[in-house]
Amino acid sequence: MKTEMKERRNKWAGMAGDFEKRVDYVAGKRNIEAIQETLAAQPLCGDVLELGCGNGTYSSNLASRADHLRVTDVSEQMLTVCRQRLGHLDNVTVEQQDCFSLSYPEGTFDAVVMVNLLHVIPEPEKALRESRRVLKDHGALIVVSFTTAGMRFHHKIGMIYRYLRAFGKPPAAARTLTPDGVRSMMEHEGFAVQDARLLGVTTKAVFVRACRTSRFKASAK
């Protein structure tokens, strides 16, 4: 696990300073705005945990509706940028966490949010399992993750070309997610899915909102 954490940290750490610019280039601002608008429409309150925050692209959006937002990432370099961007927000705490092994007690949060995390990590089921553990009963899980599913062929080729220029070779664990695939993954880990669809105009992202079910026997780790 420590080796996996180090590899994930090193993949993105050197890009912290201009990470958002790279993502805008790859995905297109119209598609980023579609994600921001969808997140802004989600009801959030209480204590919210953001996993894989990167350099905080979506954190202000979430903080505006949470009583308290805990912003986390595996990369300390990303978190340094987050602290600079979010330092003026009194209801935000920025700290390093591994989404596979969170330090929080069971039932801590009212909501967990992951944006562009699930499709690049190995064994995403483990991140969902940890999210369920730290959520309160009926707490919300919101996942947004870029995908090539549902994209037109020429848009897909263009996006892949831009990705390779901006980020190089994709992580070994990277996968193509679909709304139905994420729905199935979440239901297997004890969530009731309320909404599952694609976002975006040219570049696409999977959006899924679910809640933690109270009657569920956790799968073996």
C-alpha positions as CSV (number, residue, x, y, z in Angstrom):
1,M,0.0,0.0,0.0
2,K,2.8,2.5,0.8
3,T,4.4,1.8,-2.6
4,E,1.0,2.4,-4.4
5,M,0.6,5.6,-2.4
6,K,4.1,6.8,-3.4
7,E,3.5,6.0,-7.1
8,R,0.2,7.9,-7.1
9,R,1.8,10.9,-5.3
10,N,4.7,11.0,-7.7
11,K,2.5,10.8,-10.8
12,W,0.8,14.2,-10.2
13,A,3.1,16.0,-7.7
14,G,5.2,17.7,-10.3
15,M,2.1,19.1,-12.0
16,A,0.6,20.8,-9.0
17,G,1.4,24.4,-10.1
18,D,-0.4,24.2,-13.4
19,F,-2.6,21.1,-13.0
20,E,-5.8,23.0,-13.5
21,K,-4.5,24.6,-16.7
22,R,-3.6,21.1,-18.0
23,V,-7.0,19.7,-17.2
24,D,-8.7,22.7,-18.9
25,Y,-6.6,22.0,-22.0
26,V,-7.5,18.3,-22.0
27,A,-11.2,18.5,-21.1
28,G,-12.2,21.9,-22.3
29,K,-13.6,24.7,-20.1
30,R,-17.2,24.1,-21.3
31,N,-17.0,20.6,-19.9
32,I,-15.4,21.7,-16.6
33,E,-18.2,24.2,-16.3
34,A,-20.8,21.5,-16.8
35,I,-19.2,19.6,-13.8
36,Q,-19.1,22.8,-11.7
37,E,-22.8,23.5,-12.4
38,T,-23.8,19.9,-11.6
39,L,-21.9,20.0,-8.3
40,A,-23.5,23.4,-7.4
41,A,-26.9,21.9,-7.9
42,Q,-26.2,19.1,-5.4
43,P,-27.7,19.5,-1.9
44,L,-24.8,19.5,0.6
45,C,-24.7,20.3,4.3
46,G,-22.9,19.4,7.5
47,D,-19.4,17.9,7.4
48,V,-18.2,17.1,3.9
49,L,-15.1,15.2,2.8
50,E,-13.5,15.7,-0.5
51,L,-11.2,12.9,-1.7
52,G,-8.5,13.5,-4.4
53,C,-9.0,17.2,-4.4
54,G,-5.9,17.9,-6.6
55,N,-5.1,21.6,-6.5
56,G,-8.6,22.5,-5.3
57,T,-10.4,23.1,-8.6
58,Y,-13.8,22.1,-7.2
59,S,-13.2,22.8,-3.5
60,S,-14.6,26.3,-3.3
61,N,-17.8,25.1,-5.0
62,L,-18.2,22.5,-2.3
63,A,-17.2,24.7,0.6
64,S,-19.9,27.3,-0.3
65,R,-22.6,24.8,0.7
66,A,-20.9,22.7,3.5
67,D,-20.8,23.6,7.2
68,H,-17.3,22.3,7.1
69,L,-15.3,20.9,4.2
70,R,-12.3,18.6,4.7
71,V,-10.1,18.8,1.5
72,T,-7.8,15.8,1.1
73,D,-5.3,14.4,-1.4
74,V,-2.4,12.0,-1.4
75,S,0.0,14.6,-2.8
76,E,1.4,17.1,-0.4
77,Q,2.4,19.3,-3.4
78,M,-1.2,19.5,-4.5
79,L,-2.3,20.3,-1.0
80,T,0.3,23.2,-0.8
81,V,-1.5,24.8,-3.8
82,C,-4.9,24.1,-2.1
83,R,-3.9,25.9,1.1
84,Q,-2.9,28.9,-0.9
85,R,-6.2,28.9,-2.9
86,L,-8.5,28.1,0.0
87,G,-6.8,29.9,2.9
88,H,-9.4,32.6,3.0
89,L,-12.2,30.1,3.7
90,D,-12.9,29.6,7.4
91,N,-14.8,26.4,7.0
92,V,-12.1,24.5,5.1
93,T,-9.4,22.1,6.5
94,V,-6.8,20.9,4.1
95,E,-4.9,17.7,5.0
96,Q,-3.1,14.7,3.5
97,Q,-5.1,11.4,3.3
98,D,-4.9,8.2,1.4
99,C,-8.4,7.4,0.1
100,F,-7.8,3.7,0.7
101,S,-7.0,4.1,4.4
102,L,-8.6,7.2,5.9
103,S,-7.7,8.2,9.4
104,Y,-11.3,9.2,10.3
105,P,-13.6,7.3,12.6
106,E,-16.7,5.5,11.3
107,G,-19.7,7.7,10.7
108,T,-17.9,11.1,10.6
109,F,-19.2,12.8,7.5
110,D,-22.6,13.8,6.0
111,A,-21.2,13.6,2.5
112,V,-18.1,12.4,0.6
113,V,-17.2,13.8,-2.8
114,M,-14.7,12.5,-5.4
115,V,-14.1,14.4,-8.6
116,N,-11.8,12.8,-11.2
117,L,-10.4,10.3,-8.8
118,L,-12.2,7.0,-9.3
119,H,-11.0,6.4,-12.8
120,V,-7.3,6.7,-12.1
121,I,-6.9,4.7,-8.9
122,P,-6.3,0.9,-8.5
123,E,-9.1,-1.0,-6.9
124,P,-11.6,1.8,-6.7
125,E,-13.9,-0.4,-4.7
126,K,-11.5,0.1,-1.8
127,A,-12.1,3.9,-2.0
128,L,-15.8,3.3,-2.1
129,R,-15.6,1.0,0.9
130,E,-13.6,3.5,2.9
131,S,-16.1,6.3,1.9
132,R,-19.0,4.2,3.2
133,R,-17.2,3.5,6.5
134,V,-16.6,7.2,7.2
135,L,-20.1,8.3,6.1
136,K,-23.1,8.6,8.5
137,D,-26.2,6.5,7.8
138,H,-27.9,7.8,4.7
139,G,-24.9,10.1,4.0
140,A,-24.3,11.1,0.4
141,L,-21.6,9.9,-1.9
142,I,-21.0,12.0,-5.1
143,V,-18.7,10.8,-7.8
144,V,-17.6,12.6,-11.0
145,S,-15.0,11.1,-13.2
146,F,-13.9,11.7,-16.7
147,T,-14.6,9.0,-19.3
148,T,-14.4,8.3,-23.0
149,A,-17.7,6.6,-22.8
150,G,-20.4,8.3,-24.9
151,M,-17.9,10.5,-26.8
152,R,-17.9,10.9,-30.5
153,F,-14.9,9.3,-32.2
154,H,-13.2,12.5,-33.3
155,H,-13.7,14.1,-29.9
156,K,-12.2,11.0,-28.3
157,I,-9.2,11.0,-30.5
158,G,-8.6,14.7,-29.8
159,M,-9.0,14.3,-26.1
160,I,-6.5,11.4,-26.0
161,Y,-4.0,13.4,-28.0
162,R,-4.4,16.4,-25.6
163,Y,-4.1,14.1,-22.6
164,L,-0.8,12.6,-23.8
165,R,0.6,16.1,-24.4
166,A,-0.5,17.4,-21.0
167,F,0.0,14.4,-18.7
168,G,2.0,11.7,-20.6
169,K,1.2,8.0,-20.3
170,P,-2.0,7.3,-18.3
171,P,-1.6,5.6,-14.9
172,A,-1.5,1.8,-15.1
173,A,-4.8,1.7,-13.1
174,A,-6.7,4.1,-15.4
175,R,-10.0,2.7,-16.7
176,T,-13.0,3.8,-18.7
177,L,-16.0,4.2,-16.4
178,T,-19.7,4.2,-17.4
179,P,-22.7,5.3,-15.3
180,D,-24.0,1.7,-15.2
181,G,-20.5,0.4,-14.2
182,V,-20.2,2.9,-11.3
183,R,-23.8,2.2,-10.3
184,S,-23.0,-1.5,-10.0
185,M,-19.8,-0.9,-8.1
186,M,-21.5,1.4,-5.6
187,E,-24.5,-0.9,-5.1
188,H,-22.0,-3.8,-4.4
189,E,-20.4,-1.7,-1.7
190,G,-23.6,-0.8,0.1
191,F,-24.9,2.4,-1.6
192,A,-28.3,3.2,-3.0
193,V,-27.8,5.0,-6.3
194,Q,-30.1,8.0,-6.8
195,D,-28.7,9.4,-10.1
196,A,-26.3,8.1,-12.6
197,R,-25.6,9.8,-16.0
198,L,-23.0,11.4,-18.3
199,L,-22.1,15.0,-18.1
200,G,-20.3,17.2,-20.7
201,V,-20.7,18.5,-24.2
202,T,-17.7,17.0,-26.1
203,T,-15.6,15.5,-23.3
204,K,-17.7,13.4,-21.0
205,A,-17.7,12.6,-17.3
206,V,-19.6,10.0,-15.3
207,F,-21.8,11.6,-12.6
208,V,-23.3,9.4,-9.8
209,R,-25.0,10.4,-6.6
210,A,-25.8,7.7,-4.0
211,C,-26.5,7.4,-0.3
212,R,-25.1,5.0,2.3
213,T,-27.6,2.2,3.1
214,S,-27.9,1.3,6.8
215,R,-28.6,-2.4,6.3
216,F,-25.5,-3.8,4.5
217,K,-22.9,-6.4,5.4
218,A,-19.5,-5.0,4.3
219,S,-17.5,-7.2,1.9
220,A,-14.2,-8.6,3.1
221,K,-11.2,-6.4,2.7
